[in-house]
Amino acid sequence: MIVTALLQGASAPNVVGVLTLLIQIALVLWTYTDAQKNSSHPAFLWAFVVFLSSVLGIIAYLILGRNA
């Protein structure tokens, strides 16, 4: 019953929004913990960059932020 309610009408955009938010939070947390271990730059700045520009921030971190 709950599954069908989630897939009907106006609920579907809410589910997509919640999933997007959870993925965004996971990306920020992963970036912060990874930057603490593998970057010479401040970890909170990379987390902030990823928070502001999700996919582009991750790409920038992987290219520029991690020490080789």
VOMARLO-272046 format. One line per 3 residues: for each residue x, y, z of N, C-alpha, C. Coordinates in steps of 0.02 Angstrom, whole numbers, plus 32768, in hexadecimal, padded with zeros to 4 digits. Layout:
# VOMARLO-272046
X:Y:Z:X:Y:Z:X:Y:Z  ...
# end
This chain:
# VOMARLO-272046
8029:7FC4:8000:8000:8000:8000:802B:803F:8000  8061:803F:8029:808C:8079:802C:80B2:8083:7FEB  80C7:804B:7FCC:80EC:8050:7F8E:80C1:806F:7F58
8083:805B:7F53:8057:8078:7F20:8049:80C1:7F2E  8045:80D4:7F6E:8039:811A:7F7F:8075:8145:7F6C  80B2:8129:7F73:80ED:814F:7F61:80F4:815A:7F17
80D8:812C:7EF0:80DF:8131:7EA7:80A6:8157:7E86  8076:816F:7EAC:803D:8192:7E8F:8043:81DD:7E97  802B:8200:7E66:8021:8248:7E6B:805C:8271:7E80
8052:829D:7EB0:8084:82CE:7EC5:80B8:82B1:7EF3  80B1:8273:7F09:80E1:8255:7F37:8122:8244:7F14  8120:8233:7ED4:815C:821D:7EB1:8192:8253:7EB0
8182:8292:7EA2:81B7:82C4:7EA5:81D5:82CC:7EEB  81AD:82C0:7F1E:81C6:82C4:7F62:81F9:828C:7F6F  81EA:8250:7F56:8218:8218:7F5F:8259:8226:7F3A
8255:823F:7EFE:8291:8250:7ED8:82B9:8286:7EFB  8298:82B7:7F16:82BA:82EC:7F3B:82DE:82D3:7F79  82BD:82A6:7F9E:82DC:828A:7FDA:8318:825F:7FC7
8312:8237:7F93:834B:820E:7F7D:8385:823A:7F66  8377:826F:7F43:83AB:829D:7F2D:83CD:82BD:7F68  83A7:82D2:7F9A:83C3:82EF:7FD6:83F0:82BD:7FFB
83DA:827F:8001:8403:824D:8023:8444:823F:7FFE  8441:823D:7FBC:847E:8233:7F94:84AD:826E:7F9C  8491:82AA:7F9C:84B9:82E7:7FA5:84DC:82E6:7FE9
84B9:82D4:801E:84D7:82D1:8061:850E:829C:8063  8501:8262:8043:8534:822D:8041:8573:8244:801C  856A:8269:7FE5:85A4:8282:7FC0:85CD:82B4:7FE9
85AB:82DF:800E:85CD:8310:8037:85F4:82ED:806F  85D5:82BC:808F:85F6:8298:80C6:8631:8270:80AC  8629:824F:8073:8660:8229:8056:869A:8256:8044
868B:828F:8025:86BF:82BE:8011:86E5:82D7:804F  86C1:82E8:8083:86E1:8301:80C0:8710:82CD:80DE  86F9:828F:80E6:8724:825C:8104:875E:824A:80D6
8753:8248:8095:8789:8238:8066:87BC:8270:8063  87A5:82AE:8066:87D3:82E7:8062:87FD:82EB:80A2  87E4:82D5:80DA:880C:82D4:8117:8848:82A5:8110
883F:826F:80EB:8874:823D:80E3:88A1:824B:80A7  8884:8263:8070:88A8:8263:8030:88B4:82A8:8012  88AA:82DE:8037:88B2:831F:801A:88DA:834C:8048
8902:8377:802A:8927:83A8:8052:88FE:83E7:805D  88C6:83EE:803C:8899:8426:8044:8869:8419:807E  884B:844D:809B:881B:8443:80D1:87DE:841A:80BA
87CD:83E8:80E1:8797:83BA:80CF:8753:83DE:80CE  8748:840C:80FC:8707:842E:80FE:86FC:8458:80C0  8731:8473:80A1:8728:849A:8064:8713:846D:8029
8730:8432:8024:871B:8404:7FEF:86D3:83ED:7FFB  86C1:83E1:8039:867C:83CD:8047:864C:8405:8035  8660:8443:8041:8636:847D:802F:8630:8484:7FE4
8666:8478:7FBF:8663:847A:7F76:8634:8446:7F5B  8637:8409:7F76:860A:83D4:7F60:85C2:83E3:7F73  85B8:8402:7FAD:8575:8415:7FC2:8556:8447:7F92
857E:8477:7F7B:8564:84AB:7F4F:855C:8494:7F07  8588:8469:7EF0:8586:8456:7EA9:8590:840B:7EA1  8561:83E5:7EB5:8561:839D:7EBB:8591:8378:7E8C
857D:836C:7E4F:85A4:8342:7E21:85E4:8365:7E0D  85E0:83A4:7DFD:861C:83C9:7DEA:864D:83CD:7E25  8634:83D2:7E61:865F:83D4:7E9C:8684:8393:7EA7
8662:835B:7E9D:8682:8319:7EA3:86B9:8311:7E6F  86A9:8325:7E31:86DA:831F:7DFB:8717:834B:7E0A  870B:8389:7E21:8742:83B5:7E33:876C:8398:7E6B
874B:837B:7E9D:8770:835E:7ED5:879A:8324:7EBD  877E:82F8:7E94:87A4:82BE:7E7D:87DF:82D1:7E51  87D8:8307:7E2A:880E:831D:7DFE:8841:8348:7E23
8829:8378:7E49:8856:83AA:7E67:8865:839F:7EB1  8837:8381:7ED6:883D:837F:7F1E:8866:8346:7F3B  8864:830E:7F1C:8888:82D5:7F37:88D2:82D7:7F26
88FB:82C7:7F55:8943:82C3:7F49:8953:8281:7F26  897E:8283:7EF7:898E:8247:7ED0:89BB:8218:7EF6
# end
